[in-house]
């Protein structure tokens, strides 16, 4: 039996990153799909839903054709290992 190990180096950024990493995928059935990602630091009293709506509005502003899209995936995780 043989085993392989793959090592990936993490990229570091000179640009400050937010406290949370997010991924959001939207789909207009039969017409298109888009996935966006990034980091964000939500305000102290923000809920997960507040942050989702803010990110959804951001993605739609960048992709107006997704204004009537369904959200098929969303994750918001602390941006730390």
C-alpha positions in Angstrom: 0.0 0.0 0.0 1.3 3.4 -0.9 0.4 6.7 0.7 0.8 10.2 -0.6 1.0 13.4 1.4 0.3 16.7 -0.3 1.4 19.9 1.4 -0.1 23.2 0.5 1.3 26.5 1.7 -1.2 29.0 2.9 -1.1 32.3 1.2 -0.8 35.3 3.5 -2.3 38.6 2.6 -0.9 42.1 3.3 -4.5 43.3 3.2 -6.3 43.0 6.6 -8.9 40.2 6.7 -12.3 40.1 8.4 -13.1 38.1 11.5 -15.2 35.7 9.4 -14.8 33.9 6.1 -17.9 33.4 3.9 -19.0 31.6 0.7 -22.3 32.3 -1.0 -23.7 30.5 -4.0 -26.8 31.8 -5.9 -28.6 30.2 -8.8 -31.3 31.3 -11.2 -32.6 27.9 -12.3 -31.9 27.2 -15.9 -30.2 30.6 -16.4 -27.0 30.8 -14.3 -25.1 30.4 -11.1 -22.5 32.4 -9.2 -20.3 31.7 -6.2 -18.7 34.5 -4.3 -16.4 34.5 -1.2 -14.5 36.8 1.1 -14.1 37.9 4.6 -16.2 40.2 6.7 -16.2 41.6 10.3 -19.9 41.9 11.3 -20.9 44.6 13.7 -21.0 43.6 17.4 -24.7 43.1 17.6 -25.2 41.6 14.1 -26.9 38.3 13.8 -26.1 35.6 11.3 -29.2 36.6 9.3 -28.1 40.3 9.3 -24.8 39.3 7.9 -26.3 36.9 5.3 -28.6 39.7 4.1 -25.7 42.2 3.9 -23.6 39.7 1.9 -26.5 38.7 -0.3 -27.1 42.4 -1.2 -23.3 42.8 -1.9 -23.3 39.8 -4.2 -26.4 40.9 -6.1 -25.0 44.4 -6.5 -22.0 42.8 -8.2 -24.2 40.4 -10.2 -27.6 42.2 -10.9 -28.8 39.2 -13.0 -28.9 37.3 -9.6 -31.5 39.6 -8.1 -34.2 36.8 -8.2 -31.8 34.0 -7.5 -32.2 31.2 -5.0 -29.5 30.8 -2.4 -28.2 27.2 -2.7 -25.2 27.5 -0.4 -24.1 29.9 2.4 -21.4 29.5 5.1 -20.1 31.9 7.6 -17.2 30.7 9.7 -14.7 32.3 12.1 -11.6 33.2 10.0 -9.1 31.3 12.0 -7.5 27.9 12.1 
